[in-house]
Amino acid sequence: MTELYKTCIVRFRNRDGRYPCQKEVKVMAKSTEDVAMMLIVHSGDARTLAFQALTAAREGKFEEAKKLLAQSEEKALKAHHVQTEMLAAEANGEGPEINILLVHSQDHLMTSMLAQELIRELIYLHEIKSDKQ
């Protein structure tokens, strides 16, 4: 499999769901599990940021919501790059061993992408609603 080098941000969540601290870690993917974990980390960050954007929109903070959604899209792009490299390795006959963690990581990525799409529309609807009030 192609060697992947990615920077991941590990976040530590407190009880209210916020991330009070984070640490940036450079990871070299040597195994299918490493690739799966990179997909989970990046797509999880994308999903979290998207839901933070929705919360900001619900509070009427539309500029903040748009910034958070843009950050979410950046994280999703990192996950997409990991996935693309994995697909390229597969096309070269060096594909990963399929296991439940890899399947889970793909599911995680797809649900994050769906959340982003729906949240983008919800933010738009919140903004229209606030303009009419």
C-alpha positions in Angstrom: 0.0 0.0 0.0 1.2 3.5 -0.7 2.7 5.1 2.4 0.5 7.9 3.6 1.7 10.8 5.8 -1.0 12.9 7.3 -1.3 15.3 10.1 -4.1 14.5 12.5 -5.4 16.7 15.3 -6.3 14.7 18.3 -9.0 16.4 20.4 -10.0 15.7 23.9 -13.7 16.3 24.6 -15.1 17.4 27.9 -18.6 16.5 29.2 -20.5 19.2 27.3 -19.1 17.9 24.0 -16.7 20.8 23.4 -13.0 20.3 22.7 -11.0 22.2 25.3 -7.6 21.0 24.1 -6.1 19.5 21.0 -2.7 18.1 19.9 -1.4 17.9 16.3 0.2 14.6 15.5 2.0 13.5 12.3 1.0 9.9 11.4 2.5 7.5 8.9 0.0 4.9 7.7 1.7 1.6 7.7 -1.4 -0.6 7.8 -5.0 -0.7 6.8 -5.9 0.2 10.4 -3.8 3.4 10.2 -5.5 4.4 7.0 -8.9 3.7 8.6 -8.1 5.7 11.7 -7.0 8.7 9.6 -10.3 8.5 7.7 -12.2 8.3 11.0 -10.3 11.2 12.6 -10.6 13.6 9.6 -14.2 12.8 8.9 -15.1 12.9 12.6 -13.6 16.4 12.8 -15.6 17.4 9.7 -18.8 16.2 11.2 -18.1 17.9 14.6 -17.4 21.2 12.9 -20.5 20.9 10.7 -22.7 20.4 13.8 -20.9 23.4 15.5 -21.8 25.4 12.4 -25.5 24.4 12.8 -25.5 25.4 16.4 -24.0 28.8 15.5 -26.7 29.3 12.8 -29.4 28.3 15.3 -28.1 31.1 17.5 -28.2 33.6 14.6 -24.4 33.7 14.2 -24.3 33.1 10.4 -20.8 34.4 9.7 -19.4 32.0 12.4 -21.5 29.2 11.0 -20.1 29.8 7.5 -16.5 29.8 8.8 -17.1 26.6 10.8 -18.7 24.9 7.7 -15.6 26.0 5.7 -13.4 24.4 8.3 -15.5 21.3 8.1 -15.0 21.1 4.4 -11.3 21.4 4.8 -11.3 18.4 7.2 -13.5 16.5 4.8 -11.0 17.2 2.0 -8.2 15.7 4.1 -10.3 12.6 4.6 -11.1 12.5 0.8 -7.3 12.7 0.1 -6.7 9.7 2.3 -9.5 7.8 0.6 -8.2 8.8 -2.9 -4.7 7.5 -2.0 -6.2 4.3 -0.8 -8.2 3.9 -4.1 -5.0 4.7 -6.1 -3.2 2.0 -4.2 -6.0 -0.4 -5.0 -5.8 0.5 -8.7 -2.1 -0.3 -8.6 -2.7 -3.7 -7.1 -1.5 -2.6 -3.6 -5.0 -2.2 -2.1 -5.7 -2.6 1.6 -6.9 -5.7 3.3 -10.6 -5.2 3.8 -11.6 -5.4 7.5 -14.5 -4.2 9.7 -12.5 -1.1 10.7 -12.0 0.0 7.1 -15.7 -0.6 6.4 -16.5 1.5 9.5 -14.2 4.3 8.4 -15.9 4.5 5.0 -19.3 4.6 6.7 -18.0 7.4 9.0 -16.8 9.4 6.0 -20.1 9.0 4.1 -22.3 10.0 7.1 -20.0 13.0 7.7 -20.5 14.1 4.0 -24.2 13.7 4.3 -24.3 15.7 7.5 -22.4 18.5 5.8 -24.8 18.6 2.9 -27.9 18.6 5.2 -26.4 21.1 7.6 -25.5 23.5 4.7 -29.2 23.5 3.8 -30.3 23.9 7.4 -28.0 26.9 7.8 -29.5 28.4 4.6 -33.1 27.9 6.0 -32.1 29.5 9.4 -30.7 32.5 7.6 -33.9 32.9 5.4 -36.0 32.6 8.5 -34.1 35.2 10.4 -34.3 37.6 7.5 -38.1 37.4 7.5 -38.4 38.1 11.2 
